[in-house]
Amino acid sequence: MDAGCGVGRSIGERTRPDGWHARAVRDSEFWELVDDEFGAAGGRALVRDHVLLALGNRTAQEAMEAGEPVREIWFALCDSLDVPRERRWGKDEKEHRRG
């Protein structure tokens, strides 16, 4: 197991004693943004199959498995697919800006 890639680490290495899991929170936000922008099925296919030059010619999924920060992966996906800047923070952020 490669401890540097984030895969194969024990739960204790990634989870605080109170059960909060920082990576899971970031990952869940990533998937929410993907689903909001591309739809659940289309987004999953893009993450799995779309090769991103900015991530070293890897897919978003490969970059996540290698432990790359999900924020960087999200922005690389947005850049590659020409997602407008005003949509990069998801639906909730747009609503906050209006109010």
N, C-alpha and C positions, 0 to 999 in steps of 0.2 A: 504494500500500500504506500502511496506517495502522500506524505503528510502535507506537502506544499500545494497540492491541487484542491484541497477541500473535500475530496471524496475519500471515504474510508476513515475519517476521524471519528473517534468515539463521541457519543452524545455529550458526555461530560466535558469534552474540550470545547464544545460549541454552545452549550446551554448554561445559563446562570442557574444557581440553586433555586431561584424562585420560579423557574420554568420558562422564562422569557428567552427567546431565541432570536438574536439579532439578524442572522442571515436569513432566517425564514421570513422575518418581517420585510426585509428588503426584497427577497424573492417574490413574496406575495404582492408587493406593490408593483414589481416588474410585470408580473402576469396580469394584474389588473389593467395596467397601461396597455399592454399588448392586446388584451381582449377588447378594451374600449376602442382602440384605434383600428384594429384589423379584424375584429370578430374572433370568437373562441377558436373555431376550426382553422380559419385562415391564418390567424396569429400563430397558432401552434405549428402549422406547416412552415411558416416563414422562419420561426426560431429554429426549427429542426433542419431546414433545407437551404436557406438563403445564405450564401457565402459572403462574408464581409471583409473587404480589403483592410479596413481600419482595425480589424481584430486578427490580423496576420493570416488572412485567407481561411478563416474558420467560420463556422456557423455560430450563431448566438448560443446555441445549446453547447457546442464544443467549448466555447469561451467560458460559459458558466461552469461546466464540469472541470475546467482548468483553474477555477477560482478567481477569474477576472471579476472586478467589481460590476455588479449588475447595472449601476448607474451608467458606467462607460459603455456597457453592452447596449443599453437602451438608446443612448445617444448615437451610437454607431449605426444601429438599426434605423433610427429616424433619419440620419443623414443619408444613408444609402437609399432609403425609400422616399426621400423628399417630403417627410412629414413637416408641415408648417410649424414654426416655432410656437405659435399660440396653442397648438394641440399637444405639445410634448409633455405637459404636466398633467394631462388627463382632464376629465370632465369637471371634477370638483374644483380644480384650480381656476378654470374659466368662470365658474359660478362665483368664486371668491373675488375675482377681479371686478365683476359687475357690481357686486354689493358693497 
